[in-house]
Amino acid sequence: MLLKLALVCLGNLVTSICCIDVTVNSILDAEIKVASSQLDKMNLPLNNNLTWFFDFTTQPHYTYTPGAVVNADAATFPASTNYGMTMALINLGPCGMLPPHYHPRGTNLWWQLRV
């Protein structure tokens, strides 16, 4: 009985921590990827200031309690396409922690801010 309860809890945990970003502008992402030069990229609709600003707090998964991870990557922030990086805002509520994980194709660089 205890094993079944543990498996149910583990299943709920795994489904609750899956992070899949939905692409907001797949056409612009594709155009950036095939641009031959930086000048070609500048002729795309990336020339306004709002394109280069990502507001983490307006994203659909942003919350503080119990915590959330909001990613700014090529899917959610087209200006970061082809740079091979993801910026993330991680909010941990009281007694919160990140589950153990690894990044097979990247590394983490952390800054901790206390608000």
Biopython code that builds the backbone (N, CA, C, O; Angstrom):
import numpy as np
from Bio.PDB.StructureBuilder import StructureBuilder

atoms = [
    (1, "MET", "N", (0.822, -1.195, 0.000)),
    (1, "MET", "CA", (0.000, 0.000, 0.000)),
    (1, "MET", "C", (0.865, 1.258, 0.000)),
    (1, "MET", "O", (0.590, 2.217, -0.721)),
    (2, "LEU", "N", (1.908, 1.237, 0.816)),
    (2, "LEU", "CA", (2.802, 2.390, 0.890)),
    (2, "LEU", "C", (3.548, 2.582, -0.434)),
    (2, "LEU", "O", (3.800, 3.711, -0.854)),
    (3, "LEU", "N", (3.894, 1.478, -1.080)),
    (3, "LEU", "CA", (4.576, 1.554, -2.369)),
    (3, "LEU", "C", (3.670, 2.183, -3.429)),
    (3, "LEU", "O", (4.125, 2.996, -4.233)),
    (4, "LYS", "N", (2.389, 1.807, -3.431)),
    (4, "LYS", "CA", (1.443, 2.382, -4.386)),
    (4, "LYS", "C", (1.298, 3.883, -4.167)),
    (4, "LYS", "O", (1.256, 4.656, -5.124)),
    (5, "LEU", "N", (1.223, 4.286, -2.915)),
    (5, "LEU", "CA", (1.110, 5.706, -2.596)),
    (5, "LEU", "C", (2.360, 6.462, -3.056)),
    (5, "LEU", "O", (2.265, 7.568, -3.587)),
    (6, "ALA", "N", (3.518, 5.860, -2.849)),
    (6, "ALA", "CA", (4.771, 6.492, -3.274)),
    (6, "ALA", "C", (4.815, 6.639, -4.791)),
    (6, "ALA", "O", (5.265, 7.667, -5.297)),
    (7, "LEU", "N", (4.353, 5.623, -5.525)),
    (7, "LEU", "CA", (4.339, 5.692, -6.984)),
    (7, "LEU", "C", (3.369, 6.753, -7.491)),
    (7, "LEU", "O", (3.670, 7.461, -8.452)),
    (8, "VAL", "N", (2.218, 6.867, -6.856)),
    (8, "VAL", "CA", (1.251, 7.895, -7.242)),
    (8, "VAL", "C", (1.838, 9.283, -6.996)),
    (8, "VAL", "O", (1.710, 10.171, -7.839)),
    (9, "CYS", "N", (2.477, 9.470, -5.852)),
    (9, "CYS", "CA", (3.097, 10.763, -5.541)),
    (9, "CYS", "C", (4.212, 11.086, -6.527)),
    (9, "CYS", "O", (4.333, 12.227, -6.972)),
    (10, "LEU", "N", (5.020, 10.100, -6.870)),
    (10, "LEU", "CA", (6.100, 10.306, -7.826)),
    (10, "LEU", "C", (5.537, 10.649, -9.202)),
    (10, "LEU", "O", (6.066, 11.524, -9.888)),
    (11, "GLY", "N", (4.480, 9.973, -9.603)),
    (11, "GLY", "CA", (3.842, 10.274, -10.886)),
    (11, "GLY", "C", (3.306, 11.690, -10.932)),
    (11, "GLY", "O", (3.450, 12.376, -11.944)),
    (12, "ASN", "N", (2.688, 12.137, -9.847)),
    (12, "ASN", "CA", (2.192, 13.510, -9.783)),
    (12, "ASN", "C", (3.332, 14.510, -9.834)),
    (12, "ASN", "O", (3.215, 15.551, -10.482)),
    (13, "LEU", "N", (4.430, 14.211, -9.162)),
    (13, "LEU", "CA", (5.583, 15.103, -9.159)),
    (13, "LEU", "C", (6.176, 15.223, -10.556)),
    (13, "LEU", "O", (6.486, 16.325, -11.006)),
    (14, "VAL", "N", (6.334, 14.105, -11.238)),
    (14, "VAL", "CA", (6.926, 14.122, -12.579)),
    (14, "VAL", "C", (6.055, 14.914, -13.541)),
    (14, "VAL", "O", (6.578, 15.694, -14.337)),
    (15, "THR", "N", (4.744, 14.735, -13.488)),
    (15, "THR", "CA", (3.877, 15.472, -14.408)),
    (15, "THR", "C", (3.819, 16.943, -14.059)),
    (15, "THR", "O", (3.569, 17.765, -14.940)),
    (16, "SER", "N", (4.039, 17.303, -12.812)),
    (16, "SER", "CA", (3.959, 18.710, -12.438)),
    (16, "SER", "C", (5.232, 19.476, -12.736)),
    (16, "SER", "O", (5.205, 20.706, -12.767)),
    (17, "ILE", "N", (6.366, 18.784, -12.960)),
    (17, "ILE", "CA", (7.607, 19.506, -13.203)),
    (17, "ILE", "C", (8.037, 19.483, -14.662)),
    (17, "ILE", "O", (9.124, 19.960, -14.987)),
    (18, "CYS", "N", (7.210, 18.941, -15.547)),
    (18, "CYS", "CA", (7.552, 18.960, -16.967)),
    (18, "CYS", "C", (7.440, 20.387, -17.486)),
    (18, "CYS", "O", (6.415, 21.042, -17.296)),
    (19, "CYS", "N", (8.473, 20.859, -18.129)),
    (19, "CYS", "CA", (8.498, 22.220, -18.652)),
    (19, "CYS", "C", (8.595, 22.161, -20.165)),
    (19, "CYS", "O", (9.620, 21.759, -20.715)),
    (20, "ILE", "N", (7.543, 22.555, -20.823)),
    (20, "ILE", "CA", (7.545, 22.594, -22.274)),
    (20, "ILE", "C", (7.095, 23.985, -22.677)),
    (20, "ILE", "O", (5.983, 24.408, -22.363)),
    (21, "ASP", "N", (7.974, 24.691, -23.377)),
    (21, "ASP", "CA", (7.639, 26.031, -23.829)),
    (21, "ASP", "C", (6.952, 25.952, -25.182)),
    (21, "ASP", "O", (7.380, 25.208, -26.064)),
    (22, "VAL", "N", (5.896, 26.715, -25.338)),
    (22, "VAL", "CA", (5.168, 26.778, -26.591)),
    (22, "VAL", "C", (5.783, 27.890, -27.435)),
    (22, "VAL", "O", (5.999, 28.996, -26.939)),
    (23, "THR", "N", (6.064, 27.612, -28.690)),
    (23, "THR", "CA", (6.670, 28.602, -29.577)),
    (23, "THR", "C", (5.671, 29.711, -29.873)),
    (23, "THR", "O", (4.557, 29.452, -30.326)),
    (24, "VAL", "N", (6.081, 30.952, -29.612)),
    (24, "VAL", "CA", (5.175, 32.081, -29.797)),
    (24, "VAL", "C", (5.181, 32.605, -31.227)),
    (24, "VAL", "O", (4.178, 33.158, -31.678)),
    (25, "ASN", "N", (6.289, 32.444, -31.952)),
    (25, "ASN", "CA", (6.369, 32.952, -33.318)),
    (25, "ASN", "C", (7.299, 32.055, -34.130)),
    (25, "ASN", "O", (8.466, 32.385, -34.337)),
    (26, "SER", "N", (6.781, 30.939, -34.580)),
    (26, "SER", "CA", (7.618, 29.964, -35.285)),
    (26, "SER", "C", (8.110, 30.487, -36.630)),
    (26, "SER", "O", (9.188, 30.099, -37.080)),
    (27, "ILE", "N", (7.348, 31.352, -37.275)),
    (27, "ILE", "CA", (7.778, 31.906, -38.565)),
    (27, "ILE", "C", (8.996, 32.804, -38.378)),
    (27, "ILE", "O", (9.955, 32.711, -39.144)),
    (28, "LEU", "N", (8.967, 33.668, -37.374)),
    (28, "LEU", "CA", (10.113, 34.539, -37.104)),
    (28, "LEU", "C", (11.330, 33.723, -36.683)),
    (28, "LEU", "O", (12.449, 34.032, -37.094)),
    (29, "ASP", "N", (11.132, 32.688, -35.873)),
    (29, "ASP", "CA", (12.246, 31.813, -35.491)),
    (29, "ASP", "C", (12.898, 31.190, -36.722)),
    (29, "ASP", "O", (14.124, 31.146, -36.824)),
    (30, "ALA", "N", (12.080, 30.711, -37.654)),
    (30, "ALA", "CA", (12.611, 30.088, -38.869)),
    (30, "ALA", "C", (13.353, 31.105, -39.732)),
    (30, "ALA", "O", (14.402, 30.789, -40.294)),
    (31, "GLU", "N", (12.816, 32.326, -39.844)),
    (31, "GLU", "CA", (13.485, 33.359, -40.640)),
    (31, "GLU", "C", (14.836, 33.737, -40.036)),
    (31, "GLU", "O", (15.794, 33.973, -40.772)),
    (32, "ILE", "N", (14.923, 33.796, -38.721)),
    (32, "ILE", "CA", (16.190, 34.117, -38.061)),
    (32, "ILE", "C", (17.207, 33.013, -38.317)),
    (32, "ILE", "O", (18.383, 33.289, -38.555)),
    (33, "LYS", "N", (16.756, 31.766, -38.267)),
    (33, "LYS", "CA", (17.681, 30.640, -38.458)),
    (33, "LYS", "C", (18.267, 30.586, -39.864)),
    (33, "LYS", "O", (19.400, 30.135, -40.037)),
    (34, "VAL", "N", (17.528, 31.031, -40.864)),
    (34, "VAL", "CA", (18.026, 30.939, -42.239)),
    (34, "VAL", "C", (18.627, 32.247, -42.747)),
    (34, "VAL", "O", (19.076, 32.304, -43.891)),
    (35, "ALA", "N", (18.648, 33.290, -41.934)),
    (35, "ALA", "CA", (19.254, 34.558, -42.361)),
    (35, "ALA", "C", (20.750, 34.352, -42.595)),
    (35, "ALA", "O", (21.436, 33.742, -41.775)),
    (36, "SER", "N", (21.243, 34.860, -43.712)),
    (36, "SER", "CA", (22.644, 34.641, -44.091)),
    (36, "SER", "C", (23.623, 35.503, -43.308)),
    (36, "SER", "O", (24.771, 35.107, -43.106)),
    (37, "SER", "N", (23.185, 36.670, -42.868)),
    (37, "SER", "CA", (24.095, 37.576, -42.169)),
    (37, "SER", "C", (23.350, 38.323, -41.070)),
    (37, "SER", "O", (22.123, 38.263, -40.978)),
    (38, "GLN", "N", (24.110, 39.021, -40.245)),
    (38, "GLN", "CA", (23.494, 39.835, -39.197)),
    (38, "GLN", "C", (22.666, 40.954, -39.817)),
    (38, "GLN", "O", (21.630, 41.334, -39.270)),
    (39, "LEU", "N", (23.111, 41.484, -40.952)),
    (39, "LEU", "CA", (22.355, 42.530, -41.637)),
    (39, "LEU", "C", (20.991, 42.001, -42.080)),
    (39, "LEU", "O", (19.985, 42.704, -41.982)),
    (40, "ASP", "N", (20.964, 40.763, -42.566)),
    (40, "ASP", "CA", (19.683, 40.151, -42.935)),
    (40, "ASP", "C", (18.775, 40.011, -41.716)),
    (40, "ASP", "O", (17.564, 40.214, -41.809)),
    (41, "LYS", "N", (19.361, 39.666, -40.584)),
    (41, "LYS", "CA", (18.560, 39.548, -39.358)),
    (41, "LYS", "C", (17.990, 40.896, -38.939)),
    (41, "LYS", "O", (16.868, 40.972, -38.438)),
    (42, "MET", "N", (18.768, 41.963, -39.145)),
    (42, "MET", "CA", (18.300, 43.291, -38.753)),
    (42, "MET", "C", (17.137, 43.768, -39.623)),
    (42, "MET", "O", (16.385, 44.651, -39.211)),
    (43, "ASN", "N", (16.982, 43.203, -40.808)),
    (43, "ASN", "CA", (15.857, 43.564, -41.670)),
    (43, "ASN", "C", (14.582, 42.814, -41.304)),
    (43, "ASN", "O", (13.511, 43.102, -41.840)),
    (44, "LEU", "N", (14.697, 41.865, -40.404)),
    (44, "LEU", "CA", (13.512, 41.148, -39.926)),
    (44, "LEU", "C", (12.807, 42.012, -38.891)),
    (44, "LEU", "O", (13.378, 42.997, -38.422)),
    (45, "PRO", "N", (11.571, 41.660, -38.524)),
    (45, "PRO", "CA", (10.850, 42.483, -37.538)),
    (45, "PRO", "C", (11.411, 42.339, -36.119)),
    (45, "PRO", "O", (10.677, 42.032, -35.179)),
    (46, "LEU", "N", (12.718, 42.564, -35.979)),
    (46, "LEU", "CA", (13.371, 42.545, -34.671)),
    (46, "LEU", "C", (13.853, 43.936, -34.280)),
    (46, "LEU", "O", (14.548, 44.095, -33.277)),
    (47, "ASN", "N", (13.489, 44.936, -35.062)),
    (47, "ASN", "CA", (14.096, 46.251, -34.911)),
    (47, "ASN", "C", (13.473, 47.130, -33.839)),
    (47, "ASN", "O", (13.982, 48.225, -33.600)),
    (48, "ASN", "N", (12.416, 46.718, -33.191)),
    (48, "ASN", "CA", (11.854, 47.591, -32.166)),
    (48, "ASN", "C", (12.325, 47.165, -30.783)),
    (48, "ASN", "O", (12.747, 46.025, -30.587)),
    (49, "ASN", "N", (12.253, 48.063, -29.847)),
    (49, "ASN", "CA", (12.762, 47.793, -28.499)),
    (49, "ASN", "C", (11.993, 46.690, -27.786)),
    (49, "ASN", "O", (12.567, 45.968, -26.971)),
    (50, "LEU", "N", (10.710, 46.550, -28.076)),
    (50, "LEU", "CA", (9.917, 45.527, -27.390)),
    (50, "LEU", "C", (10.363, 44.120, -27.752)),
    (50, "LEU", "O", (10.180, 43.192, -26.964)),
    (51, "THR", "N", (10.945, 43.949, -28.931)),
    (51, "THR", "CA", (11.422, 42.637, -29.344)),
    (51, "THR", "C", (12.581, 42.181, -28.474)),
    (51, "THR", "O", (12.767, 40.982, -28.270)),
    (52, "TRP", "N", (13.359, 43.117, -27.962)),
    (52, "TRP", "CA", (14.553, 42.800, -27.179)),
    (52, "TRP", "C", (14.286, 42.835, -25.683)),
    (52, "TRP", "O", (15.221, 42.722, -24.890)),
    (53, "PHE", "N", (13.040, 42.987, -25.286)),
    (53, "PHE", "CA", (12.670, 43.028, -23.870)),
    (53, "PHE", "C", (11.775, 41.836, -23.567)),
    (53, "PHE", "O", (10.763, 41.630, -24.237)),
    (54, "PHE", "N", (12.142, 41.052, -22.562)),
    (54, "PHE", "CA", (11.339, 39.894, -22.166)),
    (54, "PHE", "C", (10.879, 40.111, -20.734)),
    (54, "PHE", "O", (11.703, 40.213, -19.826)),
    (55, "ASP", "N", (9.585, 40.183, -20.527)),
    (55, "ASP", "CA", (9.027, 40.395, -19.192)),
    (55, "ASP", "C", (8.612, 39.041, -18.615)),
    (55, "ASP", "O", (7.590, 38.474, -19.001)),
    (56, "PHE", "N", (9.413, 38.541, -17.694)),
    (56, "PHE", "CA", (9.135, 37.240, -17.088)),
    (56, "PHE", "C", (7.796, 37.232, -16.351)),
    (56, "PHE", "O", (7.105, 36.214, -16.329)),
    (57, "THR", "N", (7.430, 38.360, -15.752)),
    (57, "THR", "CA", (6.238, 38.394, -14.897)),
    (57, "THR", "C", (4.933, 38.351, -15.677)),
    (57, "THR", "O", (3.880, 38.126, -15.080)),
    (58, "THR", "N", (4.963, 38.557, -16.986)),
    (58, "THR", "CA", (3.723, 38.509, -17.768)),
    (58, "THR", "C", (3.506, 37.163, -18.451)),
    (58, "THR", "O", (2.532, 36.994, -19.185)),
    (59, "GLN", "N", (4.389, 36.217, -18.221)),
    (59, "GLN", "CA", (4.271, 34.900, -18.851)),
    (59, "GLN", "C", (3.208, 34.067, -18.141)),
    (59, "GLN", "O", (2.985, 34.253, -16.945)),
    (60, "PRO", "N", (2.546, 33.151, -18.853)),
    (60, "PRO", "CA", (1.423, 32.408, -18.268)),
    (60, "PRO", "C", (1.786, 31.519, -17.080)),
    (60, "PRO", "O", (0.928, 31.261, -16.236)),
    (61, "HIS", "N", (3.024, 31.046, -16.986)),
    (61, "HIS", "CA", (3.386, 30.145, -15.893)),
    (61, "HIS", "C", (4.080, 30.867, -14.742)),
    (61, "HIS", "O", (4.608, 30.212, -13.844)),
    (62, "TYR", "N", (4.093, 32.190, -14.747)),
    (62, "TYR", "CA", (4.757, 32.936, -13.686)),
    (62, "TYR", "C", (3.910, 32.889, -12.416)),
    (62, "TYR", "O", (2.731, 33.241, -12.434)),
    (63, "THR", "N", (4.509, 32.460, -11.336)),
    (63, "THR", "CA", (3.882, 32.494, -10.022)),
    (63, "THR", "C", (4.978, 32.427, -8.976)),
    (63, "THR", "O", (6.093, 31.992, -9.264)),
    (64, "TYR", "N", (4.668, 32.851, -7.774)),
    (64, "TYR", "CA", (5.668, 32.777, -6.713)),
    (64, "TYR", "C", (5.404, 31.603, -5.778)),
    (64, "TYR", "O", (6.337, 30.925, -5.349)),
    (65, "THR", "N", (4.139, 31.363, -5.463)),
    (65, "THR", "CA", (3.809, 30.295, -4.532)),
    (65, "THR", "C", (3.101, 29.189, -5.288)),
    (65, "THR", "O", (2.081, 29.485, -5.910)),
    (66, "PRO", "N", (3.531, 27.979, -5.291)),
    (66, "PRO", "CA", (4.653, 27.407, -4.560)),
    (66, "PRO", "C", (5.977, 27.581, -5.272)),
    (66, "PRO", "O", (7.016, 27.205, -4.729)),
    (67, "GLY", "N", (5.971, 28.137, -6.466)),
    (67, "GLY", "CA", (7.203, 28.353, -7.209)),
    (67, "GLY", "C", (6.993, 28.047, -8.674)),
    (67, "GLY", "O", (6.039, 27.364, -9.047)),
    (68, "ALA", "N", (7.893, 28.558, -9.509)),
    (68, "ALA", "CA", (7.757, 28.340, -10.948)),
    (68, "ALA", "C", (9.081, 28.608, -11.638)),
    (68, "ALA", "O", (9.964, 29.272, -11.096)),
    (69, "VAL", "N", (9.199, 28.079, -12.841)),
    (69, "VAL", "CA", (10.332, 28.358, -13.714)),
    (69, "VAL", "C", (9.768, 28.958, -14.997)),
    (69, "VAL", "O", (8.928, 28.347, -15.657)),
    (70, "VAL", "N", (10.231, 30.149, -15.345)),
    (70, "VAL", "CA", (9.818, 30.802, -16.583)),
    (70, "VAL", "C", (11.050, 30.945, -17.460)),
    (70, "VAL", "O", (12.039, 31.554, -17.052)),
    (71, "ASN", "N", (10.995, 30.386, -18.664)),
    (71, "ASN", "CA", (12.138, 30.397, -19.574)),
    (71, "ASN", "C", (12.002, 31.475, -20.638)),
    (71, "ASN", "O", (10.917, 31.718, -21.168)),
    (72, "ALA", "N", (13.124, 32.114, -20.937)),
    (72, "ALA", "CA", (13.242, 32.987, -22.107)),
    (72, "ALA", "C", (14.207, 32.281, -23.048)),
    (72, "ALA", "O", (15.423, 32.357, -22.875)),
    (73, "ASP", "N", (13.666, 31.603, -24.031)),
    (73, "ASP", "CA", (14.483, 30.861, -24.989)),
    (73, "ASP", "C", (13.952, 31.134, -26.395)),
    (73, "ASP", "O", (13.098, 32.001, -26.578)),
    (74, "ALA", "N", (14.446, 30.411, -27.368)),
    (74, "ALA", "CA", (14.032, 30.654, -28.750)),
    (74, "ALA", "C", (12.525, 30.473, -28.933)),
    (74, "ALA", "O", (11.929, 31.123, -29.793)),
    (75, "ALA", "N", (11.911, 29.615, -28.151)),
    (75, "ALA", "CA", (10.469, 29.391, -28.284)),
    (75, "ALA", "C", (9.659, 30.573, -27.762)),
    (75, "ALA", "O", (8.666, 30.963, -28.378)),
    (76, "THR", "N", (10.069, 31.143, -26.639)),
    (76, "THR", "CA", (9.285, 32.208, -26.014)),
    (76, "THR", "C", (9.833, 33.603, -26.273)),
    (76, "THR", "O", (9.130, 34.591, -26.061)),
    (77, "PHE", "N", (11.079, 33.697, -26.728)),
    (77, "PHE", "CA", (11.756, 34.982, -26.919)),
    (77, "PHE", "C", (12.555, 34.911, -28.223)),
    (77, "PHE", "O", (13.752, 34.628, -28.188)),
    (78, "PRO", "N", (11.913, 35.165, -29.386)),
    (78, "PRO", "CA", (12.569, 34.961, -30.676)),
    (78, "PRO", "C", (13.905, 35.685, -30.837)),
    (78, "PRO", "O", (14.746, 35.229, -31.611)),
    (79, "ALA", "N", (14.126, 36.781, -30.145)),
    (79, "ALA", "CA", (15.397, 37.506, -30.272)),
    (79, "ALA", "C", (16.583, 36.669, -29.802)),
    (79, "ALA", "O", (17.724, 36.974, -30.151)),
    (80, "SER", "N", (16.339, 35.623, -29.021)),
    (80, "SER", "CA", (17.437, 34.779, -28.532)),
    (80, "SER", "C", (17.716, 33.571, -29.434)),
    (80, "SER", "O", (18.537, 32.721, -29.091)),
    (81, "THR", "N", (17.038, 33.492, -30.584)),
    (81, "THR", "CA", (17.239, 32.379, -31.513)),
    (81, "THR", "C", (18.672, 32.361, -32.037)),
    (81, "THR", "O", (19.233, 33.405, -32.371)),
    (82, "ASN", "N", (19.249, 31.187, -32.105)),
    (82, "ASN", "CA", (20.609, 30.922, -32.605)),
    (82, "ASN", "C", (21.718, 31.338, -31.648)),
    (82, "ASN", "O", (22.888, 31.297, -32.031)),
    (83, "TYR", "N", (21.406, 31.731, -30.438)),
    (83, "TYR", "CA", (22.455, 32.048, -29.471)),
    (83, "TYR", "C", (22.769, 30.866, -28.567)),
    (83, "TYR", "O", (23.742, 30.911, -27.814)),
    (84, "GLY", "N", (21.968, 29.812, -28.627)),
    (84, "GLY", "CA", (22.241, 28.601, -27.863)),
    (84, "GLY", "C", (22.143, 28.786, -26.366)),
    (84, "GLY", "O", (22.892, 28.162, -25.615)),
    (85, "MET", "N", (21.233, 29.631, -25.922)),
    (85, "MET", "CA", (21.121, 29.855, -24.485)),
    (85, "MET", "C", (19.660, 30.011, -24.087)),
    (85, "MET", "O", (18.796, 30.335, -24.902)),
    (86, "THR", "N", (19.422, 29.772, -22.820)),
    (86, "THR", "CA", (18.122, 29.990, -22.215)),
    (86, "THR", "C", (18.333, 30.763, -20.933)),
    (86, "THR", "O", (19.195, 30.420, -20.125)),
    (87, "MET", "N", (17.548, 31.803, -20.749)),
    (87, "MET", "CA", (17.552, 32.528, -19.483)),
    (87, "MET", "C", (16.302, 32.096, -18.736)),
    (87, "MET", "O", (15.231, 31.975, -19.330)),
    (88, "ALA", "N", (16.433, 31.867, -17.460)),
    (88, "ALA", "CA", (15.284, 31.398, -16.690)),
    (88, "ALA", "C", (15.159, 32.188, -15.401)),
    (88, "ALA", "O", (16.152, 32.506, -14.747)),
    (89, "LEU", "N", (13.926, 32.496, -15.053)),
    (89, "LEU", "CA", (13.625, 33.081, -13.753)),
    (89, "LEU", "C", (13.010, 31.965, -12.924)),
    (89, "LEU", "O", (11.971, 31.410, -13.282)),
    (90, "ILE", "N", (13.656, 31.646, -11.822)),
    (90, "ILE", "CA", (13.190, 30.562, -10.962)),
    (90, "ILE", "C", (12.713, 31.166, -9.657)),
    (90, "ILE", "O", (13.497, 31.754, -8.912)),
    (91, "ASN", "N", (11.436, 31.022, -9.385)),
    (91, "ASN", "CA", (10.868, 31.473, -8.116)),
    (91, "ASN", "C", (10.666, 30.263, -7.226)),
    (91, "ASN", "O", (9.970, 29.317, -7.596)),
    (92, "LEU", "N", (11.265, 30.296, -6.073)),
    (92, "LEU", "CA", (11.056, 29.228, -5.103)),
    (92, "LEU", "C", (10.304, 29.804, -3.919)),
    (92, "LEU", "O", (10.760, 30.754, -3.283)),
    (93, "GLY", "N", (9.162, 29.230, -3.632)),
    (93, "GLY", "CA", (8.395, 29.660, -2.485)),
    (93, "GLY", "C", (9.040, 29.180, -1.197)),
    (93, "GLY", "O", (10.108, 28.570, -1.229)),
    (94, "PRO", "N", (8.408, 29.447, -0.072)),
    (94, "PRO", "CA", (8.954, 29.005, 1.210)),
    (94, "PRO", "C", (9.192, 27.495, 1.219)),
    (94, "PRO", "O", (8.328, 26.721, 0.807)),
    (95, "CYS", "N", (10.347, 27.091, 1.682)),
    (95, "CYS", "CA", (10.769, 25.687, 1.763)),
    (95, "CYS", "C", (10.839, 25.024, 0.388)),
    (95, "CYS", "O", (10.811, 23.797, 0.300)),
    (96, "GLY", "N", (10.927, 25.797, -0.668)),
    (96, "GLY", "CA", (10.974, 25.240, -2.014)),
    (96, "GLY", "C", (12.374, 24.802, -2.394)),
    (96, "GLY", "O", (13.361, 25.316, -1.869)),
    (97, "MET", "N", (12.453, 23.854, -3.306)),
    (97, "MET", "CA", (13.744, 23.402, -3.822)),
    (97, "MET", "C", (13.549, 22.877, -5.235)),
    (97, "MET", "O", (12.444, 22.505, -5.628)),
    (98, "LEU", "N", (14.629, 22.853, -5.983)),
    (98, "LEU", "CA", (14.597, 22.282, -7.325)),
    (98, "LEU", "C", (14.851, 20.787, -7.241)),
    (98, "LEU", "O", (15.678, 20.347, -6.443)),
    (99, "PRO", "N", (14.154, 19.996, -8.050)),
    (99, "PRO", "CA", (14.449, 18.561, -8.057)),
    (99, "PRO", "C", (15.818, 18.324, -8.690)),
    (99, "PRO", "O", (16.253, 19.114, -9.528)),
    (100, "PRO", "N", (16.489, 17.264, -8.306)),
    (100, "PRO", "CA", (17.782, 16.957, -8.926)),
    (100, "PRO", "C", (17.609, 16.769, -10.434)),
    (100, "PRO", "O", (16.693, 16.082, -10.887)),
    (101, "HIS", "N", (18.493, 17.381, -11.190)),
    (101, "HIS", "CA", (18.426, 17.274, -12.640)),
    (101, "HIS", "C", (19.796, 17.585, -13.228)),
    (101, "HIS", "O", (20.695, 18.047, -12.525)),
    (102, "TYR", "N", (19.944, 17.330, -14.511)),
    (102, "TYR", "CA", (21.191, 17.656, -15.190)),
    (102, "TYR", "C", (20.876, 18.175, -16.583)),
    (102, "TYR", "O", (19.771, 17.993, -17.093)),
    (103, "HIS", "N", (21.849, 18.816, -17.184)),
    (103, "HIS", "CA", (21.711, 19.355, -18.525)),
    (103, "HIS", "C", (22.768, 18.694, -19.406)),
    (103, "HIS", "O", (23.936, 19.079, -19.347)),
    (104, "PRO", "N", (22.388, 17.709, -20.221)),
    (104, "PRO", "CA", (23.386, 16.971, -20.998)),
    (104, "PRO", "C", (24.092, 17.817, -22.056)),
    (104, "PRO", "O", (25.204, 17.482, -22.464)),
    (105, "ARG", "N", (23.466, 18.909, -22.508)),
    (105, "ARG", "CA", (24.083, 19.723, -23.553)),
    (105, "ARG", "C", (24.389, 21.142, -23.087)),
    (105, "ARG", "O", (24.607, 22.025, -23.917)),
    (106, "GLY", "N", (24.408, 21.378, -21.782)),
    (106, "GLY", "CA", (24.652, 22.738, -21.323)),
    (106, "GLY", "C", (25.058, 22.791, -19.865)),
    (106, "GLY", "O", (25.166, 21.766, -19.192)),
    (107, "THR", "N", (25.276, 23.983, -19.402)),
    (107, "THR", "CA", (25.656, 24.205, -18.011)),
    (107, "THR", "C", (24.736, 25.255, -17.407)),
    (107, "THR", "O", (24.035, 25.970, -18.123)),
    (108, "ASN", "N", (24.746, 25.337, -16.105)),
    (108, "ASN", "CA", (23.968, 26.338, -15.384)),
    (108, "ASN", "C", (24.882, 27.438, -14.879)),
    (108, "ASN", "O", (25.997, 27.172, -14.429)),
    (109, "LEU", "N", (24.418, 28.649, -14.952)),
    (109, "LEU", "CA", (25.075, 29.788, -14.335)),
    (109, "LEU", "C", (24.020, 30.451, -13.467)),
    (109, "LEU", "O", (22.979, 30.873, -13.971)),
    (110, "TRP", "N", (24.274, 30.546, -12.175)),
    (110, "TRP", "CA", (23.265, 30.962, -11.210)),
    (110, "TRP", "C", (23.587, 32.305, -10.589)),
    (110, "TRP", "O", (24.748, 32.614, -10.319)),
    (111, "TRP", "N", (22.557, 33.099, -10.364)),
    (111, "TRP", "CA", (22.594, 34.254, -9.479)),
    (111, "TRP", "C", (21.439, 34.079, -8.523)),
    (111, "TRP", "O", (20.326, 33.748, -8.933)),
    (112, "GLN", "N", (21.695, 34.296, -7.271)),
    (112, "GLN", "CA", (20.627, 34.183, -6.282)),
    (112, "GLN", "C", (20.311, 35.568, -5.755)),
    (112, "GLN", "O", (21.188, 36.279, -5.265)),
    (113, "LEU", "N", (19.053, 35.938, -5.863)),
    (113, "LEU", "CA", (18.590, 37.227, -5.373)),
    (113, "LEU", "C", (17.558, 36.985, -4.292)),
    (113, "LEU", "O", (16.658, 36.162, -4.455)),
    (114, "ARG", "N", (17.686, 37.682, -3.220)),
    (114, "ARG", "CA", (16.698, 37.570, -2.153)),
    (114, "ARG", "C", (15.856, 38.834, -2.169)),
    (114, "ARG", "O", (16.379, 39.945, -2.087)),
    (115, "VAL", "N", (14.557, 38.655, -2.274)),
    (115, "VAL", "CA", (13.661, 39.810, -2.349)),
    (115, "VAL", "C", (12.919, 39.971, -1.056)),
    (115, "VAL", "O", (12.112, 40.890, -0.917)),
]
sb = StructureBuilder()
sb.init_structure("model")
sb.init_model(0)
sb.init_chain("A")
sb.init_seg("    ")
for serial, (resi, resn, name, xyz) in enumerate(atoms, 1):
    if name == "N":
        sb.init_residue(resn, " ", resi, " ")
    sb.init_atom(name, np.array(xyz, "f"), 0.0, 1.0, " ", f" {name:<3s}", serial, name[0])
structure = sb.get_structure()
